[in-house]
Amino acid sequence: MSYGLAPALKAAMEIVGLPLGNPYPPFKPVSDTDKEAMRVYLQGTYLLEDAHKEVIRARAA
C-alpha cells in the first residue's frame, strides 16, 4: 500500500467515523481493499472503541 500520508490519514479518519473526503490531486484515494486492510489493523488499537469514536466526533464539532 503506497498512497502517501494525506490519503492514508483521510482513510483512517473515515474508518473511525469522521469522513474527510478524497485527497486532492496528485494523490488518489485509498482503495476499498486497502481500506478494509486498514480497518482490520486498526481493530487492534483503541481507535475503533466506541468511547474513543465519541471523543473524535466531539473534537471535530
DSSP file (Angstrom, degrees, kcal/mol; ACC not computed):
  #  RESIDUE AA STRUCTURE BP1 BP2  ACC     N-H-->O    O-->H-N    N-H-->O    O-->H-N    TCO  KAPPA ALPHA  PHI   PSI    X-CA   Y-CA   Z-CA
    1    1 A M              0   0    0      0, 0.0     2,-0.3     0, 0.0    29,-0.0   0.000 360.0 360.0 360.0 121.2    0.0    0.0    0.0
    2    2 A S        +     0   0    0      1,-0.1     0, 0.0     6,-0.0     0, 0.0  -0.785 360.0 127.9-142.8  94.9    1.6    3.3   -1.1
    3    3 A Y        -     0   0    0     -2,-0.3    25,-0.3     1,-0.2     2,-0.1   0.629  64.7-108.0-118.8 -25.0   -0.7    6.3   -1.2
    4    4 A G     >  -     0   0    0      1,-0.1     4,-1.6     2,-0.1    -1,-0.2  -0.352  38.8 -73.8 106.0 165.8    1.0    9.0    0.8
    5    5 A L  H  > S+     0   0    0      2,-0.2     4,-2.8     1,-0.2     5,-0.2   0.926 123.5  52.3 -66.4 -48.1    0.3   10.4    4.2
    6    6 A A  H  > S+     0   0    0      1,-0.2     4,-2.5     2,-0.2     5,-0.2   0.931 111.9  44.4 -60.3 -49.0   -2.8   12.5    3.4
    7    7 A P  H  > S+     0   0    0      0, 0.0     4,-2.2     0, 0.0    23,-0.3   0.902 114.7  50.0 -62.4 -38.3   -4.8    9.7    1.7
    8    8 A A  H  X S+     0   0    0     -4,-1.6     4,-2.4     2,-0.2    -2,-0.2   0.915 112.4  46.6 -66.4 -42.3   -3.9    7.3    4.5
    9    9 A L  H  X S+     0   0    0     -4,-2.8     4,-2.6     2,-0.2    -1,-0.2   0.902 111.8  50.8 -66.2 -40.6   -4.9    9.7    7.2
   10   10 A K  H  X S+     0   0    0     -4,-2.5     4,-2.0    -5,-0.2    10,-0.4   0.904 111.7  48.1 -63.6 -40.4   -8.2   10.5    5.4
   11   11 A A  H  X S+     0   0    0     -4,-2.2     4,-2.1    -5,-0.2    -2,-0.2   0.917 111.8  49.5 -65.2 -43.2   -9.0    6.8    5.1
   12   12 A A  H  X S+     0   0    0     -4,-2.4     4,-1.9     1,-0.2    -2,-0.2   0.906 110.2  50.4 -63.2 -41.6   -8.2    6.2    8.7
   13   13 A M  H  <>S+     0   0    0     -4,-2.6     5,-3.2     1,-0.2     4,-0.3   0.881 109.2  51.7 -65.2 -37.2  -10.4    9.1    9.8
   14   14 A E  H ><5S+     0   0    0     -4,-2.0     3,-1.2     3,-0.2    -1,-0.2   0.912 107.5  53.4 -62.7 -41.6  -13.2    7.7    7.7
   15   15 A I  H 3<5S+     0   0    0     -4,-2.1    -2,-0.2     1,-0.3    -1,-0.2   0.875 108.3  49.0 -62.0 -38.3  -12.8    4.3    9.3
   16   16 A V  T 3<5S-     0   0    0     -4,-1.9    -1,-0.3    -5,-0.1    -2,-0.2   0.451 130.8 -92.1 -84.7   1.7  -13.1    5.8   12.8
   17   17 A G  T < 5S+     0   0    0     -3,-1.2    -3,-0.2    -4,-0.3    -2,-0.1   0.630  97.2 103.3 105.8  15.3  -16.2    7.7   11.8
   18   18 A L      < -     0   0    0     -5,-3.2     2,-0.2    -6,-0.1    -3,-0.1  -0.711  54.0-160.3-129.3  81.7  -15.1   11.1   10.6
   19   19 A P        +     0   0    0      0, 0.0    -8,-0.1     0, 0.0     3,-0.1  -0.419  13.9 178.2 -67.2 131.8  -15.1   11.2    6.8
   20   20 A L        -     0   0    0    -10,-0.4    -9,-0.1     1,-0.3   -10,-0.1   0.308  40.4-118.2-114.7   4.8  -12.9   13.9    5.4
   21   21 A G        -     0   0    0    -11,-0.2    -1,-0.3   -10,-0.0    -7,-0.1  -0.226  49.0 -38.3  85.0-178.4  -13.5   13.3    1.7
   22   22 A N        -     0   0    0      1,-0.1     2,-0.1    -3,-0.1     6,-0.0  -0.463  65.1-103.4 -81.6 153.7  -11.0   12.3   -1.0
   23   23 A P        -     0   0    0      0, 0.0    -1,-0.1     0, 0.0    -2,-0.0  -0.368  38.9-104.5 -72.0 156.0   -7.5   13.7   -1.1
   24   24 A Y    >   -     0   0    0      1,-0.1     3,-1.7     4,-0.1   -18,-0.0  -0.476  59.1 -55.9 -75.9 151.3   -6.6   16.4   -3.7
   25   25 A P  T 3  S+     0   0    0      0, 0.0    -1,-0.1     0, 0.0     3,-0.1  -0.309 118.6  41.0 -58.0 148.4   -4.6   15.5   -6.8
   26   26 A P  T 3  S+     0   0    0      0, 0.0     2,-0.1     0, 0.0    -2,-0.0  -0.978 108.9  76.9 -87.7   5.6   -2.0   14.2   -7.4
   27   27 A F    <   -     0   0    0     -3,-1.7   -23,-0.1    -5,-0.0   -24,-0.1  -0.441  68.1-147.1 -78.2 151.6   -3.0   11.9   -4.5
   28   28 A K        -     0   0    0    -25,-0.3    -4,-0.1    -2,-0.1     3,-0.1  -0.866  25.0-100.7-114.4 150.6   -5.5    9.1   -5.1
   29   29 A P        -     0   0    0      0, 0.0     2,-0.2     0, 0.0   -21,-0.1  -0.308  45.4 -94.9 -67.1 154.9   -8.0    7.8   -2.5
   30   30 A V        -     0   0    0    -23,-0.3   -27,-0.0     1,-0.1     5,-0.0  -0.489  46.8-111.1 -68.2 135.9   -7.2    4.5   -0.7
   31   31 A S     >  -     0   0    0     -2,-0.2     4,-2.7     1,-0.1     5,-0.2  -0.235  22.1-113.1 -66.7 158.4   -8.8    1.6   -2.5
   32   32 A D  H  > S+     0   0    0      1,-0.2     4,-2.2     2,-0.2     5,-0.2   0.878 118.0  53.3 -60.0 -38.1  -11.7   -0.3   -0.7
   33   33 A T  H  > S+     0   0    0      2,-0.2     4,-1.7     1,-0.2    -1,-0.2   0.933 112.7  42.4 -63.2 -46.6   -9.5   -3.4   -0.4
   34   34 A D  H  > S+     0   0    0      2,-0.2     4,-2.2     1,-0.2    -2,-0.2   0.843 111.3  56.2 -70.0 -32.6   -6.7   -1.4    1.3
   35   35 A K  H  X S+     0   0    0     -4,-2.7     4,-2.3     2,-0.2    -1,-0.2   0.892 106.6  50.1 -65.1 -38.1   -9.2    0.5    3.4
   36   36 A E  H  X S+     0   0    0     -4,-2.2     4,-2.3     2,-0.2    -2,-0.2   0.893 108.7  52.1 -65.8 -38.8  -10.5   -2.9    4.7
   37   37 A A  H  X S+     0   0    0     -4,-1.7     4,-2.1     1,-0.2    -2,-0.2   0.891 109.8  49.7 -62.7 -39.0   -6.9   -3.9    5.5
   38   38 A M  H  X S+     0   0    0     -4,-2.2     4,-3.0     2,-0.2    -2,-0.2   0.902 108.4  53.0 -64.5 -40.7   -6.5   -0.7    7.4
   39   39 A R  H  X S+     0   0    0     -4,-2.3     4,-1.5     2,-0.2    -2,-0.2   0.919 109.0  49.0 -61.0 -44.2   -9.8   -1.4    9.3
   40   40 A V  H  < S+     0   0    0     -4,-2.3     4,-0.4     2,-0.2    -1,-0.2   0.919 113.5  47.1 -61.3 -44.0   -8.5   -4.8   10.3
   41   41 A Y  H >< S+     0   0    0     -4,-2.1     3,-1.6     1,-0.2    -2,-0.2   0.929 110.9  51.2 -62.9 -45.6   -5.2   -3.3   11.5
   42   42 A L  H >< S+     0   0    0     -4,-3.0     3,-2.0     1,-0.3     6,-0.6   0.731  93.9  72.6 -68.0 -21.5   -7.0   -0.5   13.4
   43   43 A Q  T 3< S+     0   0    0     -4,-1.5    -1,-0.3     1,-0.3    -2,-0.2   0.754  90.9  60.7 -63.6 -21.4   -9.2   -3.0   15.2
   44   44 A G  T <  S+     0   0    0     -3,-1.6    -1,-0.3    -4,-0.4     2,-0.2   0.424 102.7  64.3 -83.1   1.4   -6.1   -4.0   17.1
   45   45 A T  S X  S-     0   0    0     -3,-2.0     3,-0.6    -4,-0.1     4,-0.0  -0.610  93.9-108.2-115.0 176.7   -5.8   -0.4   18.5
   46   46 A Y  G >  S+     0   0    0     -2,-0.2     3,-1.6     1,-0.2     6,-0.3   0.544  97.2  91.3 -80.2  -7.5   -8.0    1.7   20.7
   47   47 A L  G 3  S+     0   0    0      1,-0.3    -1,-0.2    -5,-0.3    -4,-0.1   0.744  84.8  49.2 -65.4 -24.0   -9.1    3.9   17.8
   48   48 A L  G <  S+     0   0    0     -3,-0.6    -1,-0.3    -6,-0.6     2,-0.2   0.403  82.1 114.7 -97.7   4.1  -12.2    1.8   17.0
   49   49 A E  S <> S-     0   0    0     -3,-1.6     4,-2.0     1,-0.1     3,-0.5  -0.521  74.2-124.3 -71.4 141.2  -13.5    1.6   20.5
   50   50 A D  H  > S+     0   0    0      1,-0.2     4,-1.8     2,-0.2     5,-0.2   0.861 108.5  55.7 -56.4 -40.2  -16.9    3.4   20.9
   51   51 A A  H  > S+     0   0    0      1,-0.2     4,-1.3     2,-0.2    -1,-0.2   0.894 109.1  46.9 -61.9 -39.3  -15.7    5.7   23.6
   52   52 A H  H  > S+     0   0    0     -3,-0.5     4,-2.2    -6,-0.3    -1,-0.2   0.870 106.4  58.0 -72.0 -35.8  -12.8    6.9   21.5
   53   53 A K  H  X S+     0   0    0     -4,-2.0     4,-2.5     1,-0.2    -1,-0.2   0.895 104.4  52.7 -59.4 -39.3  -15.1    7.5   18.5
   54   54 A E  H  X S+     0   0    0     -4,-1.8     4,-2.4     1,-0.2    -1,-0.2   0.882 107.4  51.3 -64.9 -37.7  -17.2    9.8   20.6
   55   55 A V  H  X S+     0   0    0     -4,-1.3     4,-2.3     2,-0.2    -2,-0.2   0.923 110.2  49.6 -63.7 -44.2  -14.1   11.9   21.6
   56   56 A I  H  X S+     0   0    0     -4,-2.2     4,-1.5     1,-0.2    -2,-0.2   0.935 112.9  46.4 -60.9 -47.2  -13.1   12.2   17.9
   57   57 A R  H  X S+     0   0    0     -4,-2.5     4,-1.1     1,-0.2    -1,-0.2   0.897 111.8  51.4 -63.7 -40.5  -16.6   13.4   16.9
   58   58 A A  H  < S+     0   0    0     -4,-2.4     3,-0.4     1,-0.2    -1,-0.2   0.901 110.7  47.6 -64.9 -40.5  -16.8   15.8   19.8
   59   59 A R  H  < S+     0   0    0     -4,-2.3    -1,-0.2     1,-0.2    -2,-0.2   0.785 109.3  54.6 -71.5 -26.2  -13.4   17.4   18.9
   60   60 A A  H  <        0   0    0     -4,-1.5    -1,-0.2     1,-0.2    -2,-0.2   0.716 360.0 360.0 -78.2 -20.7  -14.5   17.6   15.2
   61   61 A A     <        0   0    0     -4,-1.1    -1,-0.2    -3,-0.4    -2,-0.2   0.477 360.0 360.0 -76.5 360.0  -17.6   19.6   16.1
